[in-house]
């Protein structure tokens, strides 16, 4: 990954920067790089996954990761608190080893200059996701070669317990349709970055 950080820094908004892109594109990696380079705090959308028990109750466990499997309203509300510079906002994170969200695990001090949030659906044209976008000063959309993106996704699913065949099936059934949704919204981004 070869990003011109000086050029990108000149495009950084005042407070809240969103990083979006299809599953497996490298959002977390880029957000972490920007945080290290610019002293930002990263608030991942994945902390707003609904817990498996709630996904099961709704009949959505087999679609975990799709837009309807997140608490978009809670995400928008938390970003609003961050935007208002409350002295300390405690954000949730997603624990991959557990495959569950963990509440109150990430401190976001009001004194921090830049907050980067990363997630798939920051530009999705649905009211609940538009409320998330309304809190962000800018959203940058990441792209990478689709074959590499799928390879990364399969490897990630295998790393966290799926067999290679299960991982391939999950990518086809869940991740690829989600990627199509995300890419369809890319035209709404303030900046598109091809990795």
N, C-alpha and C positions, 0 to 999 in steps of 0.2 A: 504494500500500500504506500503510495507516494503522494501525500497531500501537501500542498503549499500552505503551511500553517500561517505564515505571515499574511498571505493574500486572504485566506479564510478569516483571519482575526479581524481584518478591516470590515468584514461583512457581518460580524457578530452583533446581534441586537442588544438592547439595553439590559434585559433581565432574563427572559425565558426563550431558549432555543430548542426547537424540536428536531430530532433526527428520525427520519422514517425510511422505510424501504421494505421489501419483501422479506419473509422469514429466511434467515441464513445469509443475508447480504453483508452483515458485519456491523450492524448498528451499535451493538454493545462495545465492540472493539474501537470504533471511531469515537463514540461518546467518551470512553475511558481515556483515549489519547487526548481529546480536547480538554478533558478535566485535568489531566496531568500537566498539559502544556499551558493552560490558561487559569488554573486554580479554581475551576468550576466544581460544582456538586452535580452528580448524575442521579436523576430520579427515573427509574425504569418503569415503563407502563406495565411490565410483567408482574409487578407487585399487586396489580389490580385484577389479576386472575381471580375468578370465583373459586372457592375451595371445591375440591372433588365431591364432598358430600352435597353441596348445593348444585353442582353440575349434574350429579346423579339424580337428585330430586327433580330437576328440570328436564331430564332426558338428554343432556348435552355432553356427557362425559366423553363420548366418542368423537366430539368435535372440538375438544379443548384447544384453545388457540384461535378459534373463529371470533369475529367481532362480538357476538352475543354471549360469549363466555367470560366477558370482562365487566367490571363495575365502572363503566365509562363515566357515570354521574359522580361517583366518588373520586375518580381521577381528576375530573374537571374541578371539583370542589377543592381538592388538595392543591392543585395548581393555582387556584384563585387565592388561597391562603399564602402560598409562596410568593405570588405576584404582589400581594399586599405587604410583604416583608414582615409577617408576624415574627416575633423574636426567635421562635423555634417551632418548626413544623416537623413532626415525626412521620416519615413516609414508610409504606410497606415495601418489602422486597420479595422476590420470588426465589425460593430455595430449591435449586435444581435437584439436589440429592433427595429431597422429600417430594419434589414435584408439587409444592404447595406454597401459597403466599404466606409471608410472616408480617404481621402488623407491627407498626412502631419500631422498625429495625434500622431506619436510616434517618439520622438527624440532618435537617436542612436549616442552618442558621439564617436568620433574616439579614445578617451582615454580609453574607457571601454575595459577590458581585454578579456572577453568572450561574444560572441553573440550566443544565442540559437535560432534556427528557427524551427518551428514545422508545419507540414502539411502532408497530405495524400500521395502526389505524389513525394516525394523527390528521390525515387529510380526507378521511372517509366522509362522503356526503350523506350523512345521516344525522338527525338532530342531536342525538346523545354524543356523537363524536365531534360534531360541529362545536359543541360547548367546550370540548377539550381544545380544539383549534383556536377558539376565541381567546383563550388564556395565553397563547404563545405569540411572541413578537415576530418570529420567523420559523419556517419549517424547511429543512433541507432534506431532499430525497436522495437516497443512495441507490446505485445500481452496480451490479457485478455480473459477470458471465453466468447465464442461467445454469449451465452444467456444473460450474464450480459451486454455485449456491446450493444446488440439490445435493451435491457430494458432501458439503459441510453439514447439511441438515441430517442426512442419513447417518453420518459419523456421530453427530450429537445425540441422536436418538439411540444409537447403539451404545454410546458411552454411558447413557443413563438408563440402560436396562433392556432395551428392545433387542430382539434378534435382528440380523440384517434384513431378513424377509419382512418382519413386522415394521421395521424402520422404513423400508421402501414403500410398503403399503400405506403407512401413515402419511408419508410425504405426498403420495399420489392422491389420497382421499381427503386430506386436511390441509397440508401446507401449500400444495400447488393451487387449489382454489383460493386460498387466502392471498397468495402471491398475486393472482390475477386481479383481485379486488384492490390490492395496494397499488399495483402498477397502473390501474385505470384512473387512480386519483393523482398520479404523479404530476400532471399538468398544473395542479394547484400549488405546487411547491414554489418557494421563493428562490431556490437554487437546486439544480440537479447535479449530483457529483457521480461521475462514472469511475468506479474503483477498478 
